[in-house]
């Protein structure tokens, strides 16, 4: 894969398939997107905080997905439109030139075209705002000649024109809120109770535990994103809540430093978590959730190599799926426990099969057990149980404030 550094606009042609353009400004990225959207393909856009997959076609944006948050965001927004799913889809899309959610969204679009258009536009607008509040970009273009896109495409110039007034408000009017994907930590429950009242306090306190992003809080209270940000910024100025900094992504490092050429960040003192699961999507979502809370995270899809990687990583806690090819979770636990220095390492089994047999076997193996979310209703339960479990096994330095 070749690498290019650009400091000027791209007006007539787009980068070749798979070429990386690094250290680009928004004034470089947006013209390049307009050129690329004349054909069909997937644009990967990375910053030090986020990674997006953007499906471009017909002169515009059809889907815009942030890695690790694709399905939860869509499911929540569909639920707000009255469309609920018996199971949360787990999509395995490893090809660079395919969106994560395309198959799922296309199926929903055929049944509920108007609601799907609204959901996709809401997601695009939120992510387009987030993109405009970033500074430097690395992007890679993957043309897709064989993908017949059914979804509507939103013109890039029109999206930019519509979002710019809100971008300016976010840049100029807030003191603590800087980005819609920041999370919120409650500091002063008594003052918050006095401000929001008994009726609103339980729900507000639930979404200000450092787990939920500003976009999610707005969705929870069914109010515009900017209005939510105004409220949170005021509460932050009164030191009732804290707006947490965006976590930096774990990127593949080269010999010179990080992927974008900057020096590696100082080592974090927060607990280290290792996750073993054969689902690429679940690993991505799990990693994004835990790094958003503040944890250091390492993952692997290959259970047969996990023990060696765990020994090298020295985590504070390990999460392992039960049903994996090559080596299941219980066999992996046996391997880990054979090593004297890992006999007391906290281990947690994670599985979609929440039954008494697995729970008993986990206790017998001196492990903890947590059930995956199988539906939208389970998602909040899983996150709350996971957060409490981590507070017990590997607390963050900020947990003293909760």
C-alpha positions in Angstrom: 0.0 0.0 0.0 1.4 3.3 -1.0 1.3 6.5 1.1 0.9 10.1 0.0 1.2 13.4 2.0 -1.1 16.1 0.5 -1.2 19.7 1.4 -3.2 20.9 -1.6 -6.7 20.2 -2.8 -7.7 17.3 -5.1 -9.9 18.7 -7.8 -9.7 16.5 -10.9 -8.9 13.0 -9.7 -9.1 10.8 -6.7 -6.4 8.6 -5.1 -5.9 5.2 -6.7 -7.5 2.2 -5.0 -5.9 1.6 -1.6 -3.6 4.6 -1.6 -3.3 6.3 1.8 -3.5 10.1 1.9 -2.1 11.4 5.2 -2.1 14.6 7.2 -4.9 16.1 5.1 -7.0 19.1 6.2 -10.8 19.3 5.8 -10.2 21.6 2.8 -8.4 18.6 1.1 -10.7 15.9 2.3 -14.0 17.5 1.2 -13.0 18.2 -2.5 -11.6 14.7 -2.7 -14.9 13.3 -1.5 -16.8 15.2 -4.2 -14.5 13.8 -6.9 -14.7 10.2 -5.5 -18.5 10.3 -5.2 -18.8 10.5 -9.0 -18.2 6.8 -8.9 -19.1 4.2 -6.2 -16.8 3.1 -3.4 -16.0 3.2 0.3 -13.8 6.0 1.8 -12.0 5.2 5.0 -11.4 8.4 7.0 -9.2 8.2 10.2 -8.3 10.8 12.8 -6.5 10.3 16.1 -10.0 9.8 17.7 -12.2 8.1 15.1 -12.4 5.9 12.0 -15.3 6.2 9.5 -16.4 4.2 6.6 -18.3 6.4 4.1 -20.2 4.9 1.2 -20.0 7.4 -1.7 -22.1 7.1 -4.8 -24.1 9.2 -7.3 -22.4 12.5 -6.2 -23.1 12.1 -2.6 -23.0 10.1 0.7 -25.2 7.1 1.1 -24.0 5.8 4.5 -21.5 7.1 7.0 -20.4 4.7 9.7 -18.2 5.2 12.7 -16.2 2.1 13.6 -17.5 0.4 16.8 -20.8 2.3 16.9 -22.5 1.4 13.6 -25.2 -1.1 14.7 -26.0 0.3 18.2 -26.5 3.8 16.6 -28.7 2.5 13.9 -30.8 0.2 16.2 -31.4 3.1 18.6 -32.5 5.5 15.8 -34.7 2.8 14.2 -36.3 2.2 17.6 -37.1 6.0 17.9 -39.0 5.6 14.6 -41.0 2.6 16.0 -38.9 -0.1 14.2 -37.5 -2.7 16.6 -35.6 -5.9 16.0 -35.8 -9.2 17.8 -32.1 -9.6 17.7 -29.3 -7.1 17.3 -27.5 -8.0 14.0 -23.9 -9.0 14.2 -22.4 -8.2 10.9 -19.0 -9.4 9.7 -17.8 -7.1 6.9 -14.1 -7.4 6.7 -13.7 -6.1 3.1 -12.4 -2.6 2.9 -14.7 -1.8 0.0 -17.9 -2.7 1.8 -19.7 -0.8 4.5 -20.3 -2.6 7.8 -24.1 -2.1 7.7 -25.0 -2.1 4.1 -26.7 -5.5 4.0 -28.7 -4.8 7.2 -29.7 -1.3 6.2 -30.7 -2.4 2.7 -33.1 -5.0 4.1 -34.7 -2.5 6.4 -34.9 0.1 3.6 -36.9 -2.3 1.4 -39.6 -2.6 4.2 -39.4 0.9 5.7 -38.0 3.2 3.0 -39.1 6.5 4.5 -38.0 5.7 8.1 -34.7 4.4 6.8 -34.0 7.6 4.8 -34.6 9.6 7.9 -32.4 7.4 10.1 -29.5 7.4 7.6 -29.7 11.2 7.2 -29.7 11.7 11.0 -26.6 9.5 11.2 -24.9 11.2 8.3 -25.5 14.7 9.8 -24.2 13.7 13.2 -21.1 12.2 11.7 -20.6 15.0 9.3 -20.7 17.4 12.2 -18.2 15.3 14.1 -15.9 15.2 11.0 -16.0 19.0 10.8 -14.8 19.3 14.4 -11.7 17.2 13.7 -8.4 18.7 12.5 -6.2 16.3 10.5 -7.2 13.3 8.5 -5.8 10.1 6.9 -8.0 8.7 4.2 -8.0 5.8 1.8 -10.3 5.2 -1.2 -11.6 1.8 -2.3 -13.7 1.9 -5.5 -16.5 -0.7 -5.7 -17.7 -1.4 -9.2 -19.9 -4.4 -8.3 -22.0 -2.8 -5.5 -25.4 -1.7 -6.8 -26.4 0.9 -4.2 -30.2 1.1 -3.5 -30.0 3.7 -0.8 -30.4 7.5 -1.6 -27.2 9.6 -1.8 -27.1 13.0 -0.1 -25.1 15.7 -2.0 -21.9 16.5 -0.2 -22.0 20.3 -1.0 -25.6 20.5 0.4 -24.7 18.5 3.5 -21.8 20.9 4.1 -24.0 24.0 3.6 -26.6 22.6 6.0 -24.1 21.7 8.7 -21.9 24.8 8.7 -24.1 27.0 10.9 -24.1 24.3 13.6 -20.3 23.7 13.2 -19.7 27.4 13.9 -21.9 27.3 17.0 -20.0 24.2 18.4 -16.7 26.0 17.7 -17.6 29.4 19.1 -20.3 29.0 21.8 -19.1 26.1 24.0 -16.4 26.2 26.7 -16.3 22.5 27.7 -18.2 20.7 25.0 -16.0 20.3 21.9 -17.3 17.3 20.1 -20.7 15.4 19.9 -18.9 12.1 20.7 -17.5 13.1 24.0 -18.8 11.3 27.1 -20.2 12.9 30.3 -19.3 12.1 33.9 -21.5 13.2 36.8 -19.5 15.0 39.6 -22.2 16.6 41.8 -25.3 14.5 42.1 -26.9 16.8 44.7 -26.7 19.9 42.5 -27.9 18.0 39.5 -30.9 16.7 41.4 -31.8 20.3 42.4 -31.6 21.4 38.8 -33.4 18.6 37.0 -35.9 17.5 39.7 -36.9 14.1 41.0 -38.6 13.0 37.8 -35.7 13.5 35.5 -32.8 12.8 37.8 -32.7 8.9 37.6 -32.5 8.9 33.8 -30.1 11.9 33.6 -27.8 10.3 36.3 -27.9 7.0 34.3 -26.5 8.7 31.1 -23.8 10.7 32.9 -21.7 7.9 34.2 -18.9 8.3 31.6 -20.4 5.6 29.4 -22.7 7.6 27.1 -21.8 10.0 24.3 -23.5 13.4 23.9 -25.3 12.1 20.8 -26.7 9.2 22.9 -27.8 11.5 25.6 -29.7 13.6 23.1 -31.3 10.5 21.6 -32.3 9.3 25.1 -34.1 12.6 25.9 -35.4 12.9 22.3 -34.1 16.5 21.9 -31.9 18.2 19.3 -28.2 17.5 19.7 -27.2 21.2 19.9 -29.8 21.8 22.7 -28.4 18.9 24.6 -24.9 20.2 24.2 -25.9 23.6 25.5 -27.3 22.1 28.7 -24.3 19.9 29.2 -21.9 22.8 28.7 -23.7 24.9 31.3 -23.6 22.0 33.8 -19.9 21.5 33.1 -19.2 25.2 33.8 -20.9 24.8 37.2 -18.8 21.7 37.8 -21.8 19.5 38.2 -20.6 17.2 35.3 -17.3 16.7 33.5 -17.1 16.5 29.7 -14.5 13.8 29.2 -11.8 14.1 26.6 -12.1 12.0 23.4 -10.0 8.9 23.8 -7.3 8.4 21.2 -7.6 5.4 18.9 -5.3 2.4 19.1 -3.6 2.5 15.7 -1.0 0.2 14.2 2.4 1.8 15.0 5.3 1.8 12.6 9.0 2.2 13.4 8.7 6.0 13.3 5.8 6.2 15.7 2.1 6.2 15.1 0.2 5.7 11.8 0.0 9.5 11.2 3.7 10.1 12.0 3.1 11.6 15.4 5.1 10.4 18.4 3.5 7.7 20.5 1.3 9.0 23.3 2.7 8.6 26.9 1.8 5.2 28.5 -1.6 5.3 30.3 -1.8 4.3 33.9 -5.4 3.1 33.6 -6.2 -0.7 33.8 -5.5 -2.9 30.8 -8.1 -5.2 29.4 -7.6 -8.1 26.9 -10.6 -9.4 24.9 -10.7 -12.7 23.0 -13.6 -13.2 20.5 -13.8 -14.6 16.9 -16.2 -11.7 15.9 -14.4 -8.8 14.4 -17.4 -6.5 14.8 -17.9 -7.4 18.5 -14.2 -6.8 19.2 -14.4 -3.4 17.5 -17.5 -2.4 19.5 -16.1 -3.8 22.8 -12.8 -2.0 22.2 -14.5 1.3 21.4 -16.7 1.1 24.4 -13.9 0.3 26.9 -11.4 2.8 25.5 -14.2 5.4 25.6 -14.5 4.7 29.4 -10.7 5.1 29.7 -9.3 1.5 29.6 -6.3 0.3 27.7 -7.5 -2.5 25.4 -5.9 -5.2 23.4 -7.8 -7.9 21.4 -7.4 -11.0 19.3 -9.7 -13.1 17.1 -7.4 -16.1 17.4 -8.0 -18.0 20.6 -5.2 -20.4 19.9 -2.7 -17.5 20.1 -4.4 -15.7 23.0 -2.5 -17.1 25.9 0.9 -16.0 24.5 -0.5 -12.5 23.8 -2.0 -12.2 27.2 1.4 -13.1 28.8 3.0 -10.4 26.8 0.3 -7.8 27.4 0.0 -8.3 31.2 -3.7 -7.3 31.4 -5.6 -6.6 34.6 -8.6 -8.6 33.4 -9.4 -10.9 30.4 -12.7 -11.3 28.6 -13.2 -14.4 26.5 -16.0 -15.7 24.3 -17.1 -19.3 25.0 -17.9 -20.4 21.5 -14.8 -19.9 19.3 -13.3 -22.1 16.6 -10.0 -23.8 17.4 -10.2 -23.3 21.1 -13.3 -22.6 23.1 -13.4 -20.3 26.1 -13.2 -23.0 28.8 -10.2 -24.6 27.0 -8.5 -21.2 26.9 -9.1 -20.7 30.6 -7.3 -24.0 31.3 -4.3 -22.9 29.3 -4.2 -19.6 31.1 -4.5 -21.1 34.6 -1.6 -23.5 33.9 0.8 -20.5 34.1 1.6 -19.7 37.8 1.8 -16.0 37.2 -1.8 -16.0 35.8 -3.5 -18.3 38.2 -5.2 -15.3 39.9 -5.7 -13.2 36.8 -9.4 -12.1 36.7 -11.2 -13.9 33.8 -14.7 -13.2 32.5 -16.5 -15.5 30.1 -18.8 -13.7 27.6 -21.4 -15.5 25.6 -24.8 -15.1 24.0 -25.9 -18.4 25.6 -27.0 -17.2 29.0 -27.9 -20.4 30.8 -27.3 -22.1 34.1 -24.8 -24.6 32.6 -22.4 -21.9 31.4 -22.8 -19.9 34.6 -22.0 -22.9 36.7 -19.0 -23.9 34.6 -17.7 -20.3 34.8 -17.9 -20.4 38.6 -16.3 -23.8 38.7 -13.4 -22.5 36.6 -12.9 -19.6 39.0 -14.2 -17.1 36.5 -16.9 -14.4 36.3 -19.7 -14.6 33.7 -21.6 -12.0 31.7 -24.2 -12.5 29.0 -24.0 -10.6 25.6 -26.8 -8.4 24.6 -29.2 -10.3 22.4 -31.7 -7.5 21.8 -31.9 -3.7 22.0 -33.5 -4.0 25.5 -30.4 -6.0 26.6 -27.9 -3.4 25.5 -28.2 -1.1 28.5 -28.3 -4.1 30.8 -25.1 -5.4 29.4 -23.3 -2.0 29.6 -24.4 -1.5 33.2 -23.4 -5.0 34.2 -20.1 -4.6 32.4 -19.3 -1.3 34.0 -20.1 -2.6 37.5 -18.0 -5.7 36.9 -15.0 -3.6 35.8 -15.4 -1.3 38.8 -14.9 -4.4 40.9 -12.2 -6.1 39.0 -10.2 -3.2 37.4 -11.4 0.2 38.6 -10.4 3.3 36.7 -8.8 6.3 38.5 -12.1 8.2 37.8 -14.3 5.6 39.5 -13.8 7.3 42.8 -16.0 10.1 41.4 -18.9 7.8 40.5 
